[in-house]
Amino acid sequence: MNTPAEERLVTLIAESARGPRREGLFALWLMVRAAEGSAALVLSQLTAPAREVLGPEAGDAVTVAARTARLHL
């Protein structure tokens, strides 16, 4: 089962054309998926770079993941 952040990133991946942005979103999804299970700090530090490079929607998804991870710690 995917978390809300994962669902959001999967949607962004599906909506993106092939290319660097889509590959970046996929890499971000993998990182979020791995980090959600272990550390909120990693996710909170990933928010700004994701927002700057991949757009505000990607940054928002990472923010949601960080909040979710904090709740489960």
C-alpha positions as CSV (number, residue, x, y, z in Angstrom):
1,M,0.0,0.0,0.0
2,N,1.3,3.4,-1.0
3,T,1.4,6.4,1.4
4,P,-0.2,9.7,0.3
5,A,3.2,11.1,-0.6
6,E,4.0,8.1,-2.8
7,E,0.6,8.3,-4.5
8,R,1.2,12.0,-5.3
9,L,4.6,11.3,-6.7
10,V,3.3,8.3,-8.8
11,T,0.7,10.7,-10.2
12,L,3.3,13.3,-11.1
13,I,5.4,10.6,-12.8
14,A,2.4,9.4,-14.8
15,E,1.6,13.0,-15.9
16,S,5.2,13.7,-17.0
17,A,6.6,13.2,-20.4
18,R,9.7,11.0,-20.8
19,G,12.9,12.8,-20.0
20,P,15.0,14.1,-17.1
21,R,12.1,15.5,-15.1
22,R,10.3,12.1,-15.1
23,E,13.5,10.3,-14.2
24,G,14.0,12.8,-11.4
25,L,10.5,12.2,-10.1
26,F,11.1,8.4,-10.2
27,A,14.3,8.8,-8.3
28,L,12.6,11.0,-5.8
29,W,9.8,8.4,-5.4
30,L,12.4,5.7,-4.7
31,M,14.1,7.9,-2.1
32,V,10.8,8.8,-0.4
33,R,9.7,5.2,-0.3
34,A,13.0,4.1,1.4
35,A,13.2,7.1,3.8
36,E,9.6,6.9,4.9
37,G,10.4,3.7,6.6
38,S,13.4,4.9,8.5
39,A,13.8,8.7,9.0
40,A,11.8,11.9,8.8
41,L,14.9,14.1,9.0
42,V,16.1,12.8,5.6
43,L,12.8,13.7,4.0
44,S,12.6,17.2,5.5
45,Q,16.1,17.9,4.1
46,L,15.0,16.7,0.7
47,T,12.0,19.0,0.4
48,A,13.7,22.2,-0.8
49,P,15.9,20.5,-3.4
50,A,12.9,18.6,-4.7
51,R,10.8,21.8,-4.9
52,E,13.6,23.7,-6.7
53,V,14.5,21.1,-9.2
54,L,11.3,19.1,-9.8
55,G,8.7,21.7,-9.0
56,P,6.4,22.7,-6.1
57,E,4.2,19.6,-6.5
58,A,7.2,17.3,-5.9
59,G,8.3,19.4,-2.9
60,D,4.8,19.2,-1.5
61,A,4.8,15.5,-1.8
62,V,8.1,15.2,0.1
63,T,6.7,17.5,2.8
64,V,3.7,15.2,3.2
65,A,6.1,12.2,3.5
66,A,8.2,14.0,6.1
67,R,5.1,14.8,8.2
68,T,3.8,11.2,7.9
69,A,7.2,9.8,8.9
70,R,7.3,12.0,12.0
71,L,3.9,10.7,13.0
72,H,5.1,7.1,12.8
73,L,8.3,7.5,14.7
